[in-house]
Amino acid sequence: MSDYEVLEMGGFDEWREHYGGFRPETSRDGRRVVDHDIAMQYIGMTSNAFEAGEEAGYWHRHSRIEELYVFLAGRGQMGLNDAVVDVGPGTVIRVAQGVWRTWRSLPDSPDGLRWLCIRAGGYELPQLPDDSERDPDRPAPW
């Protein structure tokens, strides 16, 4: 695994052109499984694009994976167990293991719904990053 990798995903208007999923039967337009394109060790991420009025059409939950949904554009809703939460640019939702979830873009969403889903499993992170090291004397590269 490289020390770092760069992936250009394109602008929001290009996300709909992506096609992907974790298995052939779960692949769809507007999804890119970023961790299939970049080697990730402890996290995973998908980029997602729904057109106005589009919905997942299914519920799912995880037994080991925690997910963080970061909504970037458009208007929509998430179903979380028995609750419905409105989402839009700037909404961030953490979903724990065992919670049923689904989502949709509202029919009148001006740009469709765009979001990132960040997945993680494994170890809890400490309250403060304890593996950080600063070098105030190192010059900036620009």
N, CA, C and O atoms as CSV, one atom per row, in Angstrom:
chain,resi,resn,atom,element,x,y,z
A,1,MET,N,N,0.846,-1.172,0.000
A,1,MET,CA,C,0.000,0.000,0.000
A,1,MET,C,C,0.891,1.234,0.000
A,1,MET,O,O,1.855,1.315,0.761
A,2,SER,N,N,0.564,2.186,-0.854
A,2,SER,CA,C,1.308,3.431,-0.947
A,2,SER,C,C,1.082,4.274,0.309
A,2,SER,O,O,0.084,4.108,1.010
A,3,ASP,N,N,2.015,5.173,0.578
A,3,ASP,CA,C,1.863,6.069,1.717
A,3,ASP,C,C,0.714,7.049,1.522
A,3,ASP,O,O,0.102,7.485,2.496
A,4,TYR,N,N,0.417,7.398,0.280
A,4,TYR,CA,C,-0.756,8.214,-0.020
A,4,TYR,C,C,-1.162,7.967,-1.467
A,4,TYR,O,O,-0.347,7.559,-2.294
A,5,GLU,N,N,-2.423,8.218,-1.755
A,5,GLU,CA,C,-2.959,8.093,-3.104
A,5,GLU,C,C,-3.898,9.257,-3.359
A,5,GLU,O,O,-4.473,9.814,-2.424
A,6,VAL,N,N,-4.053,9.623,-4.615
A,6,VAL,CA,C,-4.946,10.702,-5.006
A,6,VAL,C,C,-5.947,10.147,-6.007
A,6,VAL,O,O,-5.568,9.457,-6.953
A,7,LEU,N,N,-7.222,10.445,-5.799
A,7,LEU,CA,C,-8.282,10.050,-6.719
A,7,LEU,C,C,-9.123,11.268,-7.035
A,7,LEU,O,O,-9.628,11.921,-6.122
A,8,GLU,N,N,-9.282,11.582,-8.291
A,8,GLU,CA,C,-10.160,12.679,-8.709
A,8,GLU,C,C,-11.538,12.084,-8.986
A,8,GLU,O,O,-11.703,11.317,-9.935
A,9,MET,N,N,-12.530,12.435,-8.163
A,9,MET,CA,C,-13.881,11.888,-8.325
A,9,MET,C,C,-14.748,12.752,-9.235
A,9,MET,O,O,-15.836,12.332,-9.630
A,10,GLY,N,N,-14.283,13.950,-9.570
A,10,GLY,CA,C,-15.077,14.844,-10.397
A,10,GLY,C,C,-16.038,15.654,-9.552
A,10,GLY,O,O,-16.192,15.411,-8.355
A,11,GLY,N,N,-16.677,16.612,-10.181
A,11,GLY,CA,C,-17.653,17.454,-9.508
A,11,GLY,C,C,-18.964,16.722,-9.293
A,11,GLY,O,O,-19.186,15.649,-9.854
A,12,PHE,N,N,-19.831,17.307,-8.475
A,12,PHE,CA,C,-21.124,16.684,-8.161
A,12,PHE,C,C,-21.892,16.308,-9.422
A,12,PHE,O,O,-22.567,15.279,-9.460
A,13,ASP,N,N,-21.788,17.153,-10.465
A,13,ASP,CA,C,-22.539,16.882,-11.687
A,13,ASP,C,C,-22.022,15.636,-12.417
A,13,ASP,O,O,-22.711,15.114,-13.293
A,14,GLU,N,N,-20.833,15.155,-12.075
A,14,GLU,CA,C,-20.279,13.949,-12.692
A,14,GLU,C,C,-20.529,12.682,-11.870
A,14,GLU,O,O,-20.326,11.578,-12.376
A,15,TRP,N,N,-20.960,12.815,-10.631
A,15,TRP,CA,C,-21.118,11.657,-9.758
A,15,TRP,C,C,-22.174,10.697,-10.272
A,15,TRP,O,O,-22.066,9.492,-10.044
A,16,ARG,N,N,-23.183,11.191,-10.953
A,16,ARG,CA,C,-24.247,10.322,-11.450
A,16,ARG,C,C,-23.711,9.328,-12.482
A,16,ARG,O,O,-24.293,8.260,-12.669
A,17,GLU,N,N,-22.618,9.666,-13.146
A,17,GLU,CA,C,-22.026,8.791,-14.156
A,17,GLU,C,C,-21.330,7.573,-13.547
A,17,GLU,O,O,-21.054,6.604,-14.255
A,18,HIS,N,N,-21.049,7.612,-12.261
A,18,HIS,CA,C,-20.414,6.470,-11.599
A,18,HIS,C,C,-21.400,5.307,-11.534
A,18,HIS,O,O,-22.612,5.512,-11.466
A,19,TYR,N,N,-20.882,4.115,-11.555
A,19,TYR,CA,C,-21.711,2.913,-11.405
A,19,TYR,C,C,-20.937,1.959,-10.520
A,19,TYR,O,O,-19.792,1.621,-10.818
A,20,GLY,N,N,-21.557,1.519,-9.426
A,20,GLY,CA,C,-20.823,0.603,-8.567
A,20,GLY,C,C,-21.656,0.075,-7.431
A,20,GLY,O,O,-22.812,0.452,-7.241
A,21,GLY,N,N,-21.034,-0.810,-6.683
A,21,GLY,CA,C,-21.643,-1.426,-5.522
A,21,GLY,C,C,-20.682,-2.445,-4.946
A,21,GLY,O,O,-19.568,-2.624,-5.440
A,22,PHE,N,N,-21.126,-3.102,-3.907
A,22,PHE,CA,C,-20.283,-4.090,-3.246
A,22,PHE,C,C,-20.413,-5.466,-3.884
A,22,PHE,O,O,-19.514,-6.299,-3.767
A,23,ARG,N,N,-21.517,-5.699,-4.548
A,23,ARG,CA,C,-21.764,-6.935,-5.290
A,23,ARG,C,C,-22.514,-6.556,-6.560
A,23,ARG,O,O,-23.144,-5.499,-6.601
A,24,PRO,N,N,-22.463,-7.378,-7.583
A,24,PRO,CA,C,-23.180,-7.029,-8.824
A,24,PRO,C,C,-24.661,-6.733,-8.600
A,24,PRO,O,O,-25.212,-5.822,-9.218
A,25,GLU,N,N,-25.304,-7.497,-7.724
A,25,GLU,CA,C,-26.745,-7.303,-7.516
A,25,GLU,C,C,-27.067,-6.039,-6.704
A,25,GLU,O,O,-28.227,-5.632,-6.645
A,26,THR,N,N,-26.065,-5.416,-6.082
A,26,THR,CA,C,-26.326,-4.180,-5.340
A,26,THR,C,C,-25.722,-2.961,-6.031
A,26,THR,O,O,-25.763,-1.862,-5.479
A,27,SER,N,N,-25.170,-3.133,-7.213
A,27,SER,CA,C,-24.590,-2.005,-7.942
A,27,SER,C,C,-25.698,-1.142,-8.542
A,27,SER,O,O,-26.776,-1.633,-8.879
A,28,ARG,N,N,-25.409,0.151,-8.667
A,28,ARG,CA,C,-26.392,1.072,-9.224
A,28,ARG,C,C,-25.686,2.291,-9.799
A,28,ARG,O,O,-24.521,2.563,-9.506
A,29,ASP,N,N,-26.435,3.015,-10.628
A,29,ASP,CA,C,-25.950,4.296,-11.135
A,29,ASP,C,C,-25.804,5.262,-9.967
A,29,ASP,O,O,-26.594,5.235,-9.024
A,30,GLY,N,N,-24.793,6.110,-10.038
A,30,GLY,CA,C,-24.623,7.147,-9.034
A,30,GLY,C,C,-23.895,6.700,-7.786
A,30,GLY,O,O,-23.859,7.451,-6.811
A,31,ARG,N,N,-23.310,5.510,-7.767
A,31,ARG,CA,C,-22.545,5.061,-6.593
A,31,ARG,C,C,-21.121,4.719,-7.026
A,31,ARG,O,O,-20.898,4.067,-8.047
A,32,ARG,N,N,-20.183,5.171,-6.232
A,32,ARG,CA,C,-18.785,4.797,-6.424
A,32,ARG,C,C,-18.254,4.300,-5.096
A,32,ARG,O,O,-18.310,5.017,-4.097
A,33,VAL,N,N,-17.743,3.087,-5.075
A,33,VAL,CA,C,-17.118,2.545,-3.872
A,33,VAL,C,C,-15.654,2.976,-3.937
A,33,VAL,O,O,-14.827,2.338,-4.589
A,34,VAL,N,N,-15.361,4.058,-3.254
A,34,VAL,CA,C,-14.042,4.684,-3.344
A,34,VAL,C,C,-12.955,3.742,-2.855
A,34,VAL,O,O,-11.845,3.747,-3.387
A,35,ASP,N,N,-13.267,2.921,-1.830
A,35,ASP,CA,C,-12.234,2.007,-1.338
A,35,ASP,C,C,-11.976,0.851,-2.294
A,35,ASP,O,O,-11.099,0.033,-2.018
A,36,HIS,N,N,-12.699,0.747,-3.402
A,36,HIS,CA,C,-12.322,-0.178,-4.471
A,36,HIS,C,C,-11.295,0.472,-5.396
A,36,HIS,O,O,-10.581,-0.218,-6.124
A,37,ASP,N,N,-11.225,1.807,-5.362
A,37,ASP,CA,C,-10.308,2.551,-6.224
A,37,ASP,C,C,-9.044,3.010,-5.508
A,37,ASP,O,O,-8.012,3.219,-6.144
A,38,ILE,N,N,-9.119,3.165,-4.206
A,38,ILE,CA,C,-7.974,3.559,-3.385
A,38,ILE,C,C,-7.867,2.540,-2.257
A,38,ILE,O,O,-8.869,2.184,-1.637
A,39,ALA,N,N,-6.668,2.078,-1.998
A,39,ALA,CA,C,-6.473,1.121,-0.910
A,39,ALA,C,C,-6.676,1.826,0.426
A,39,ALA,O,O,-5.950,2.763,0.759
A,40,MET,N,N,-7.664,1.373,1.182
A,40,MET,CA,C,-7.926,1.927,2.511
A,40,MET,C,C,-7.780,0.804,3.524
A,40,MET,O,O,-8.209,-0.323,3.278
A,41,GLN,N,N,-7.181,1.111,4.651
A,41,GLN,CA,C,-6.867,0.090,5.631
A,41,GLN,C,C,-7.918,-0.035,6.728
A,41,GLN,O,O,-8.260,-1.154,7.112
A,42,TYR,N,N,-8.437,1.065,7.239
A,42,TYR,CA,C,-9.349,1.019,8.383
A,42,TYR,C,C,-10.708,1.642,8.114
A,42,TYR,O,O,-11.615,1.529,8.938
A,43,ILE,N,N,-10.861,2.299,6.970
A,43,ILE,CA,C,-12.120,2.958,6.633
A,43,ILE,C,C,-12.518,2.600,5.214
A,43,ILE,O,O,-11.712,2.090,4.436
A,44,GLY,N,N,-13.764,2.873,4.891
A,44,GLY,CA,C,-14.256,2.742,3.528
A,44,GLY,C,C,-15.149,3.919,3.235
A,44,GLY,O,O,-15.621,4.585,4.155
A,45,MET,N,N,-15.392,4.191,1.943
A,45,MET,CA,C,-16.221,5.331,1.600
A,45,MET,C,C,-16.883,5.103,0.257
A,45,MET,O,O,-16.283,4.550,-0.665
A,46,THR,N,N,-18.132,5.538,0.161
A,46,THR,CA,C,-18.805,5.593,-1.133
A,46,THR,C,C,-19.207,7.030,-1.403
A,46,THR,O,O,-19.508,7.784,-0.477
A,47,SER,N,N,-19.212,7.408,-2.676
A,47,SER,CA,C,-19.822,8.666,-3.103
A,47,SER,C,C,-21.136,8.286,-3.768
A,47,SER,O,O,-21.214,7.281,-4.473
A,48,ASN,N,N,-22.175,9.098,-3.540
A,48,ASN,CA,C,-23.515,8.724,-3.963
A,48,ASN,C,C,-24.238,9.898,-4.590
A,48,ASN,O,O,-24.090,11.038,-4.150
A,49,ALA,N,N,-25.028,9.612,-5.627
A,49,ALA,CA,C,-25.785,10.644,-6.331
A,49,ALA,C,C,-27.154,10.085,-6.698
A,49,ALA,O,O,-27.262,9.134,-7.471
A,50,PHE,N,N,-28.189,10.681,-6.140
A,50,PHE,CA,C,-29.569,10.351,-6.511
A,50,PHE,C,C,-30.141,11.522,-7.295
A,50,PHE,O,O,-29.856,12.682,-6.997
A,51,GLU,N,N,-30.944,11.211,-8.293
A,51,GLU,CA,C,-31.720,12.228,-8.984
A,51,GLU,C,C,-32.908,12.604,-8.105
A,51,GLU,O,O,-33.262,11.854,-7.195
A,52,ALA,N,N,-33.522,13.743,-8.361
A,52,ALA,CA,C,-34.708,14.160,-7.610
A,52,ALA,C,C,-35.760,13.063,-7.689
A,52,ALA,O,O,-36.056,12.562,-8.774
A,53,GLY,N,N,-36.325,12.687,-6.544
A,53,GLY,CA,C,-37.366,11.667,-6.480
A,53,GLY,C,C,-36.863,10.234,-6.394
A,53,GLY,O,O,-37.663,9.320,-6.194
A,54,GLU,N,N,-35.573,10.013,-6.539
A,54,GLU,CA,C,-35.023,8.649,-6.480
A,54,GLU,C,C,-34.876,8.213,-5.024
A,54,GLU,O,O,-34.592,9.030,-4.149
A,55,GLU,N,N,-35.071,6.928,-4.776
A,55,GLU,CA,C,-34.884,6.396,-3.425
A,55,GLU,C,C,-34.162,5.067,-3.484
A,55,GLU,O,O,-34.086,4.433,-4.537
A,56,ALA,N,N,-33.630,4.649,-2.342
A,56,ALA,CA,C,-32.847,3.417,-2.290
A,56,ALA,C,C,-33.690,2.200,-2.656
A,56,ALA,O,O,-33.224,1.318,-3.377
A,57,GLY,N,N,-34.916,2.146,-2.167
A,57,GLY,CA,C,-35.767,1.001,-2.467
A,57,GLY,C,C,-35.522,-0.199,-1.567
A,57,GLY,O,O,-36.079,-1.272,-1.803
A,58,TYR,N,N,-34.702,-0.035,-0.545
A,58,TYR,CA,C,-34.429,-1.110,0.401
A,58,TYR,C,C,-33.948,-0.510,1.716
A,58,TYR,O,O,-33.507,0.639,1.762
A,59,TRP,N,N,-34.038,-1.287,2.768
A,59,TRP,CA,C,-33.456,-0.960,4.069
A,59,TRP,C,C,-32.243,-1.851,4.257
A,59,TRP,O,O,-32.175,-2.939,3.685
A,60,HIS,N,N,-31.282,-1.400,5.057
A,60,HIS,CA,C,-30.176,-2.281,5.447
A,60,HIS,C,C,-29.653,-1.872,6.817
A,60,HIS,O,O,-29.919,-0.770,7.296
A,61,ARG,N,N,-28.912,-2.771,7.431
A,61,ARG,CA,C,-28.231,-2.491,8.695
A,61,ARG,C,C,-26.947,-3.306,8.716
A,61,ARG,O,O,-26.781,-4.251,7.944
A,62,HIS,N,N,-26.041,-2.924,9.612
A,62,HIS,CA,C,-24.761,-3.614,9.758
A,62,HIS,C,C,-24.614,-4.125,11.178
A,62,HIS,O,O,-25.098,-3.499,12.121
A,63,SER,N,N,-23.959,-5.240,11.329
A,63,SER,CA,C,-23.707,-5.778,12.666
A,63,SER,C,C,-22.361,-5.309,13.221
A,63,SER,O,O,-22.190,-5.242,14.438
A,64,ARG,N,N,-21.391,-4.980,12.338
A,64,ARG,CA,C,-20.065,-4.582,12.803
A,64,ARG,C,C,-19.635,-3.203,12.320
A,64,ARG,O,O,-18.721,-2.610,12.893
A,65,ILE,N,N,-20.263,-2.692,11.300
A,65,ILE,CA,C,-19.823,-1.450,10.664
A,65,ILE,C,C,-20.603,-0.260,11.204
A,65,ILE,O,O,-21.825,-0.319,11.346
A,66,GLU,N,N,-19.891,0.818,11.504
A,66,GLU,CA,C,-20.474,2.110,11.850
A,66,GLU,C,C,-20.368,2.979,10.596
A,66,GLU,O,O,-19.352,2.937,9.902
A,67,GLU,N,N,-21.407,3.768,10.297
A,67,GLU,CA,C,-21.378,4.610,9.103
A,67,GLU,C,C,-21.603,6.070,9.472
A,67,GLU,O,O,-22.314,6.392,10.424
A,68,LEU,N,N,-20.971,6.944,8.686
A,68,LEU,CA,C,-21.146,8.382,8.824
A,68,LEU,C,C,-21.584,8.902,7.461
A,68,LEU,O,O,-20.849,8.786,6.480
A,69,TYR,N,N,-22.781,9.475,7.404
A,69,TYR,CA,C,-23.327,10.039,6.176
A,69,TYR,C,C,-23.093,11.543,6.197
A,69,TYR,O,O,-23.482,12.224,7.146
A,70,VAL,N,N,-22.455,12.060,5.148
A,70,VAL,CA,C,-22.160,13.483,5.032
A,70,VAL,C,C,-22.866,13.983,3.775
A,70,VAL,O,O,-22.449,13.674,2.659
A,71,PHE,N,N,-23.931,14.750,3.958
A,71,PHE,CA,C,-24.730,15.231,2.839
A,71,PHE,C,C,-24.159,16.548,2.333
A,71,PHE,O,O,-23.893,17.463,3.112
A,72,LEU,N,N,-23.973,16.632,1.015
A,72,LEU,CA,C,-23.246,17.741,0.410
A,72,LEU,C,C,-24.108,18.623,-0.483
A,72,LEU,O,O,-23.832,19.816,-0.610
A,73,ALA,N,N,-25.143,18.067,-1.102
A,73,ALA,CA,C,-25.984,18.837,-2.023
A,73,ALA,C,C,-27.355,18.188,-2.097
A,73,ALA,O,O,-27.510,16.996,-1.835
A,74,GLY,N,N,-28.349,18.994,-2.460
A,74,GLY,CA,C,-29.704,18.492,-2.633
A,74,GLY,C,C,-30.458,18.400,-1.314
A,74,GLY,O,O,-29.953,18.776,-0.256
A,75,ARG,N,N,-31.678,17.889,-1.410
A,75,ARG,CA,C,-32.539,17.704,-0.242
A,75,ARG,C,C,-33.089,16.291,-0.259
A,75,ARG,O,O,-33.446,15.765,-1.313
A,76,GLY,N,N,-33.156,15.680,0.918
A,76,GLY,CA,C,-33.668,14.321,0.990
A,76,GLY,C,C,-34.088,13.962,2.394
A,76,GLY,O,O,-34.233,14.826,3.259
A,77,GLN,N,N,-34.281,12.677,2.607
A,77,GLN,CA,C,-34.645,12.155,3.911
A,77,GLN,C,C,-33.956,10.821,4.130
A,77,GLN,O,O,-33.694,10.073,3.189
A,78,MET,N,N,-33.667,10.539,5.401
A,78,MET,CA,C,-33.169,9.224,5.806
A,78,MET,C,C,-34.183,8.602,6.735
A,78,MET,O,O,-34.696,9.257,7.643
A,79,GLY,N,N,-34.469,7.333,6.504
A,79,GLY,CA,C,-35.229,6.548,7.449
A,79,GLY,C,C,-34.240,5.870,8.373
A,79,GLY,O,O,-33.324,5.186,7.916
A,80,LEU,N,N,-34.420,6.055,9.666
A,80,LEU,CA,C,-33.525,5.479,10.674
A,80,LEU,C,C,-34.399,4.770,11.703
A,80,LEU,O,O,-35.011,5.411,12.558
A,81,ASN,N,N,-34.454,3.436,11.613
A,81,ASN,CA,C,-35.401,2.646,12.402
A,81,ASN,C,C,-36.802,3.196,12.171
A,81,ASN,O,O,-37.316,3.080,11.058
A,82,ASP,N,N,-37.443,3.792,13.178
A,82,ASP,CA,C,-38.805,4.313,13.022
A,82,ASP,C,C,-38.851,5.816,12.797
A,82,ASP,O,O,-39.937,6.394,12.745
A,83,ALA,N,N,-37.697,6.461,12.661
A,83,ALA,CA,C,-37.641,7.921,12.496
A,83,ALA,C,C,-37.364,8.288,11.042
A,83,ALA,O,O,-36.764,7.515,10.294
A,84,VAL,N,N,-37.812,9.486,10.655
A,84,VAL,CA,C,-37.478,10.068,9.357
A,84,VAL,C,C,-36.774,11.391,9.642
A,84,VAL,O,O,-37.310,12.245,10.348
A,85,VAL,N,N,-35.566,11.560,9.088
A,85,VAL,CA,C,-34.751,12.754,9.318
A,85,VAL,C,C,-34.559,13.467,7.988
A,85,VAL,O,O,-34.150,12.845,7.007
A,86,ASP,N,N,-34.851,14.772,7.942
A,86,ASP,CA,C,-34.592,15.577,6.751
A,86,ASP,C,C,-33.091,15.818,6.636
A,86,ASP,O,O,-32.419,16.070,7.636
A,87,VAL,N,N,-32.567,15.741,5.413
A,87,VAL,CA,C,-31.139,15.940,5.181
A,87,VAL,C,C,-30.933,16.933,4.043
A,87,VAL,O,O,-31.767,17.062,3.148
A,88,GLY,N,N,-29.816,17.620,4.101
A,88,GLY,CA,C,-29.429,18.573,3.068
A,88,GLY,C,C,-27.976,18.937,3.245
A,88,GLY,O,O,-27.292,18.342,4.078
A,89,PRO,N,N,-27.480,19.908,2.476
A,89,PRO,CA,C,-26.070,20.277,2.567
A,89,PRO,C,C,-25.674,20.609,4.003
A,89,PRO,O,O,-26.291,21.453,4.652
A,90,GLY,N,N,-24.652,19.940,4.477
A,90,GLY,CA,C,-24.160,20.175,5.829
A,90,GLY,C,C,-24.697,19.214,6.873
A,90,GLY,O,O,-24.216,19.216,8.006
A,91,THR,N,N,-25.682,18.390,6.526
A,91,THR,CA,C,-26.185,17.409,7.488
A,91,THR,C,C,-25.201,16.252,7.586
A,91,THR,O,O,-24.754,15.721,6.569
A,92,VAL,N,N,-24.866,15.864,8.808
A,92,VAL,CA,C,-23.990,14.725,9.073
A,92,VAL,C,C,-24.722,13.802,10.039
A,92,VAL,O,O,-25.182,14.233,11.096
A,93,ILE,N,N,-24.826,12.524,9.663
A,93,ILE,CA,C,-25.545,11.565,10.492
A,93,ILE,C,C,-24.656,10.354,10.743
A,93,ILE,O,O,-24.197,9.702,9.805
A,94,ARG,N,N,-24.420,10.063,12.016
A,94,ARG,CA,C,-23.718,8.839,12.417
A,94,ARG,C,C,-24.775,7.771,12.644
A,94,ARG,O,O,-25.784,8.010,13.307
A,95,VAL,N,N,-24.532,6.586,12.086
A,95,VAL,CA,C,-25.465,5.473,12.244
A,95,VAL,C,C,-24.703,4.300,12.850
A,95,VAL,O,O,-23.742,3.797,12.269
A,96,ALA,N,N,-25.151,3.876,14.029
A,96,ALA,CA,C,-24.488,2.795,14.759
A,96,ALA,C,C,-24.869,1.441,14.183
A,96,ALA,O,O,-25.762,1.325,13.344
A,97,GLN,N,N,-24.173,0.430,14.655
A,97,GLN,CA,C,-24.466,-0.935,14.284
A,97,GLN,C,C,-25.889,-1.277,14.731
A,97,GLN,O,O,-26.347,-0.837,15.785
A,98,GLY,N,N,-26.566,-2.060,13.918
A,98,GLY,CA,C,-27.900,-2.536,14.260
A,98,GLY,C,C,-29.041,-1.607,13.889
A,98,GLY,O,O,-30.202,-1.999,14.005
A,99,VAL,N,N,-28.750,-0.377,13.441
A,99,VAL,CA,C,-29.806,0.569,13.075
A,99,VAL,C,C,-30.186,0.347,11.609
A,99,VAL,O,O,-29.329,0.348,10.725
A,100,TRP,N,N,-31.488,0.156,11.370
A,100,TRP,CA,C,-31.990,0.041,9.995
A,100,TRP,C,C,-31.967,1.415,9.352
A,100,TRP,O,O,-32.305,2.410,9.993
A,101,ARG,N,N,-31.565,1.476,8.067
A,101,ARG,CA,C,-31.477,2.755,7.380
A,101,ARG,C,C,-31.895,2.634,5.914
A,101,ARG,O,O,-31.720,1.593,5.281
A,102,THR,N,N,-32.442,3.711,5.404
A,102,THR,CA,C,-32.741,3.883,3.989
A,102,THR,C,C,-32.748,5.379,3.712
A,102,THR,O,O,-32.729,6.168,4.657
A,103,TRP,N,N,-32.773,5.797,2.448
A,103,TRP,CA,C,-32.708,7.215,2.134
A,103,TRP,C,C,-33.374,7.464,0.795
A,103,TRP,O,O,-33.572,6.559,-0.015
A,104,ARG,N,N,-33.716,8.754,0.595
A,104,ARG,CA,C,-34.307,9.168,-0.674
A,104,ARG,C,C,-33.983,10.625,-0.940
A,104,ARG,O,O,-33.698,11.393,-0.021
A,105,SER,N,N,-34.031,10.993,-2.216
A,105,SER,CA,C,-33.946,12.382,-2.634
A,105,SER,C,C,-35.377,12.881,-2.785
A,105,SER,O,O,-36.205,12.196,-3.387
A,106,LEU,N,N,-35.679,14.044,-2.258
A,106,LEU,CA,C,-37.035,14.572,-2.369
A,106,LEU,C,C,-37.379,14.853,-3.834
A,106,LEU,O,O,-36.504,15.238,-4.609
A,107,PRO,N,N,-38.629,14.668,-4.213
A,107,PRO,CA,C,-39.022,14.882,-5.613
A,107,PRO,C,C,-38.708,16.291,-6.127
A,107,PRO,O,O,-38.460,16.467,-7.320
A,108,ASP,N,N,-38.716,17.297,-5.243
A,108,ASP,CA,C,-38.436,18.662,-5.678
A,108,ASP,C,C,-37.011,19.110,-5.339
A,108,ASP,O,O,-36.724,20.307,-5.325
A,109,SER,N,N,-36.117,18.151,-5.066
A,109,SER,CA,C,-34.727,18.499,-4.768
A,109,SER,C,C,-34.108,19.154,-6.004
A,109,SER,O,O,-34.103,18.551,-7.078
A,110,PRO,N,N,-33.589,20.373,-5.873
A,110,PRO,CA,C,-33.135,21.110,-7.058
A,110,PRO,C,C,-31.988,20.445,-7.815
A,110,PRO,O,O,-31.956,20.498,-9.045
A,111,ASP,N,N,-31.063,19.830,-7.119
A,111,ASP,CA,C,-29.888,19.253,-7.777
A,111,ASP,C,C,-29.787,17.749,-7.595
A,111,ASP,O,O,-28.765,17.167,-7.956
A,112,GLY,N,N,-30.788,17.108,-7.059
A,112,GLY,CA,C,-30.617,15.726,-6.659
A,112,GLY,C,C,-29.810,15.698,-5.371
A,112,GLY,O,O,-29.302,16.725,-4.922
A,113,LEU,N,N,-29.699,14.538,-4.791
A,113,LEU,CA,C,-29.025,14.386,-3.501
A,113,LEU,C,C,-27.617,13.856,-3.720
A,113,LEU,O,O,-27.428,12.894,-4.465
A,114,ARG,N,N,-26.626,14.469,-3.084
A,114,ARG,CA,C,-25.226,14.035,-3.163
A,114,ARG,C,C,-24.710,13.852,-1.751
A,114,ARG,O,O,-24.876,14.729,-0.904
A,115,TRP,N,N,-24.072,12.694,-1.492
A,115,TRP,CA,C,-23.546,12.456,-0.158
A,115,TRP,C,C,-22.388,11.470,-0.198
A,115,TRP,O,O,-22.211,10.714,-1.153
A,116,LEU,N,N,-21.608,11.507,0.875
A,116,LEU,CA,C,-20.550,10.531,1.125
A,116,LEU,C,C,-21.010,9.643,2.268
A,116,LEU,O,O,-21.620,10.119,3.225
A,117,CYS,N,N,-20.719,8.361,2.169
A,117,CYS,CA,C,-20.938,7.436,3.273
A,117,CYS,C,C,-19.578,6.880,3.659
A,117,CYS,O,O,-18.922,6.209,2.862
A,118,ILE,N,N,-19.162,7.162,4.878
A,118,ILE,CA,C,-17.865,6.721,5.390
A,118,ILE,C,C,-18.120,5.574,6.347
A,118,ILE,O,O,-18.886,5.711,7.301
A,119,ARG,N,N,-17.471,4.433,6.090
A,119,ARG,CA,C,-17.677,3.227,6.879
A,119,ARG,C,C,-16.418,2.919,7.673
A,119,ARG,O,O,-15.301,3.091,7.185
A,120,ALA,N,N,-16.613,2.460,8.905
A,120,ALA,CA,C,-15.476,2.061,9.727
A,120,ALA,C,C,-15.899,0.920,10.636
A,120,ALA,O,O,-17.067,0.792,11.001
A,121,GLY,N,N,-14.957,0.122,10.980
A,121,GLY,CA,C,-15.165,-0.955,11.929
A,121,GLY,C,C,-13.873,-1.167,12.683
A,121,GLY,O,O,-12.837,-0.616,12.312
A,122,GLY,N,N,-13.922,-1.931,13.701
A,122,GLY,CA,C,-12.683,-2.219,14.408
A,122,GLY,C,C,-12.574,-1.504,15.720
A,122,GLY,O,O,-13.448,-1.624,16.578
A,123,TYR,N,N,-11.498,-0.752,15.886
A,123,TYR,CA,C,-11.167,-0.182,17.181
A,123,TYR,C,C,-11.784,1.184,17.387
A,123,TYR,O,O,-11.966,1.940,16.433
A,124,GLU,N,N,-12.111,1.506,18.643
A,124,GLU,CA,C,-12.585,2.846,18.964
A,124,GLU,C,C,-11.420,3.812,18.875
A,124,GLU,O,O,-10.283,3.471,19.199
A,125,LEU,N,N,-11.721,5.020,18.430
A,125,LEU,CA,C,-10.695,6.052,18.378
A,125,LEU,C,C,-10.616,6.734,19.729
A,125,LEU,O,O,-11.640,6.891,20.394
A,126,PRO,N,N,-9.423,7.146,20.156
A,126,PRO,CA,C,-9.317,7.854,21.436
A,126,PRO,C,C,-9.992,9.219,21.333
A,126,PRO,O,O,-10.204,9.734,20.235
A,127,GLN,N,N,-10.326,9.797,22.479
A,127,GLN,CA,C,-10.964,11.113,22.512
A,127,GLN,C,C,-10.107,12.151,21.796
A,127,GLN,O,O,-10.626,12.967,21.034
A,128,LEU,N,N,-8.819,12.124,22.033
A,128,LEU,CA,C,-7.889,13.013,21.346
A,128,LEU,C,C,-6.891,12.156,20.577
A,128,LEU,O,O,-6.442,11.126,21.081
A,129,PRO,N,N,-6.539,12.569,19.360
A,129,PRO,CA,C,-5.558,11.771,18.614
A,129,PRO,C,C,-4.234,11.721,19.369
A,129,PRO,O,O,-3.596,12.754,19.573
A,130,ASP,N,N,-3.826,10.549,19.777
A,130,ASP,CA,C,-2.599,10.435,20.557
A,130,ASP,C,C,-1.414,10.003,19.708
A,130,ASP,O,O,-0.323,9.784,20.235
A,131,ASP,N,N,-1.613,9.876,18.398
A,131,ASP,CA,C,-0.498,9.474,17.542
A,131,ASP,C,C,-0.026,10.640,16.660
A,131,ASP,O,O,0.716,10.430,15.700
A,132,SER,N,N,-0.450,11.849,16.981
A,132,SER,CA,C,-0.094,13.017,16.182
A,132,SER,C,C,1.257,13.575,16.626
A,132,SER,O,O,1.599,13.566,17.809
A,133,GLU,N,N,2.006,14.057,15.649
A,133,GLU,CA,C,3.280,14.709,15.929
A,133,GLU,C,C,3.360,15.962,15.072
A,133,GLU,O,O,3.106,15.902,13.869
A,134,ARG,N,N,3.708,17.096,15.669
A,134,ARG,CA,C,3.823,18.358,14.934
A,134,ARG,C,C,5.280,18.747,14.773
A,134,ARG,O,O,6.127,18.430,15.607
A,135,ASP,N,N,5.549,19.445,13.672
A,135,ASP,CA,C,6.882,19.991,13.434
A,135,ASP,C,C,6.716,21.448,13.033
A,135,ASP,O,O,6.579,21.749,11.847
A,136,PRO,N,N,6.727,22.371,14.016
A,136,PRO,CA,C,6.519,23.790,13.704
A,136,PRO,C,C,7.679,24.411,12.931
A,136,PRO,O,O,7.532,25.502,12.381
A,137,ASP,N,N,8.832,23.735,12.878
A,137,ASP,CA,C,9.983,24.287,12.177
A,137,ASP,C,C,10.085,23.834,10.726
A,137,ASP,O,O,10.918,24.343,9.975
A,138,ARG,N,N,9.252,22.891,10.332
A,138,ARG,CA,C,9.289,22.397,8.952
A,138,ARG,C,C,8.637,23.440,8.044
A,138,ARG,O,O,7.503,23.848,8.298
A,139,PRO,N,N,9.332,23.880,6.988
A,139,PRO,CA,C,8.768,24.908,6.112
A,139,PRO,C,C,7.634,24.338,5.257
A,139,PRO,O,O,7.638,23.164,4.885
A,140,ALA,N,N,6.657,25.214,4.956
A,140,ALA,CA,C,5.550,24.825,4.080
A,140,ALA,C,C,6.067,24.607,2.668
A,140,ALA,O,O,7.023,25.273,2.269
A,141,PRO,N,N,5.474,23.701,1.893
A,141,PRO,CA,C,5.992,23.384,0.563
A,141,PRO,C,C,5.602,24.400,-0.509
A,141,PRO,O,O,6.048,24.258,-1.647
A,142,TRP,N,N,4.804,25.402,-0.212
A,142,TRP,CA,C,4.390,26.379,-1.216
A,142,TRP,C,C,4.902,27.759,-0.909
A,142,TRP,O,O,4.639,28.697,-1.662
